[in-house]
């Protein structure tokens, strides 16, 4: 399974898929900015500005999540609920560049474990989240 994890640039054709990922119950629970569902019109406007920062995680050619690195070198990952707990996130993180950082909300044990397993270290705690760097 692991050799079959690849990344490809996101396109606007992925917009509904990405919105579904963003609005997943677990994702909303551990979101840094807001726990409220994202509206489609707001999502499309956001994608217009940020699409180039998003990679689609593929497993055997099927969309299995997303990996994002912002212009400020912040990394985030969201694995499709269908594929969580299968090691897809660990394999996708091997594509993560060096010298990036992440925010992990308090209580998000799965993300914390993934980032630490991927070589990130906790460098700070602010408000309700940890800051990690690799």
N, C-alpha and C positions, 0 to 999 in steps of 0.2 A: 504494500500500500504506500509506503513512504516515498519510494522513487516516483510515485505518480502525483506528488504534490508539486504544483508549479504556480507561478504568478503570471498575470497578464494585465496590461493597463486597463483600467475601467473605462467604459464609454457611457454615453447617455442611454444606451440600450439597457444598461445595468441599473438605471435609476430606481425602478420599482423594487428590484431585488435589494438594493442598498437601503432603501427606505424600510423594507420589511426587516432587515437586519437591525437598523437603528431603533425600530419600534418594538423589537423583541422584548418581552417582559424583563428578562435578566439584564439586557443592555440598558433599558430605561432605569432599572433599579440601581445600577452602578454607574450611571452617567455623571460626569463631573459638573456640567453646566445646568441641566434641568432633567427632572424625572418625568416630565410631561411628554406625551406622545408628540412626535414631530409631524407637522402638517405637510402634505405633499407640495403645496406651492412654496413653502419655506425651504423644503428640501431641494427642490429644483433650482431655486435661486442660489442656495448654498453650493450646489454642485457646479453651477455655472462658474463659480469662483475657485472651486477646490478639486474638480475632477482629476486634474493632472497629478494630484498627490495620492491617488488611490490605486491600489493594485487589487485585482480580484484573485483570491486564492482558489485554485482549481484542484480537484481530486479526481483522477481518471477523466479529466476534461469537464467535469461537472462543477458548477460554482459551489464552493464550500465555505466562503467567507471573504473577508477583506483585510488588507494590511495598508495602513496609511502612514506616510511620513510627510509632515507639514514643511513649509518653507522655514519654519523655526526649529526644525529637527525634532519635533515631537512625534513619537510613534504611537500608533494605536492599532489594535487588532480586534476583529470580531468574527468568531467562527459561527457558522450556521448551526442552529440548535441540533439539526440532524446529525452533525459531525462532531459535536463537542464530546470530549473525553476519549477520543480515538487517536490522539497524537498529531492531528492535523495542524493545530496551532504551533506545536513544537517544531514541526518540519517547516512550516511557513516562516517562522522566526529566523530560520537559518538564512533567509534572504534579507533580513533586516540589516541595514547599514550600521557601521560603527559610529560612535560619538553622537548617539541620539538619546533622547530622554522620554519618559512616559509619566503619566499621572495614573495612579491606581487608587480608587475610592476605598476607604476603610470597609473591611468586610468582604471585599472581592478576592477571596482566597484563590480561586482558580486562576485569575489573571496574575496575582502576585506570584504564585508558584511558577506560572509559565515564564514570566519575565526573569525571575531569579534563576530558573533552570537555563534560560537563554543568556546568562552572563550579566544581567543587570544587577546593580547594587542600589539599596535605598540610600539617598543622599539628603532627604529632607521630608518633613511632614508639615502640610499647610492645610488649614481649615479641616476638610473631611477627606483628604487624600494624601497619599505618599508620592514623592517624586523619586524616580529611579533613573539611573544612567548606565550605559554600557561602556 
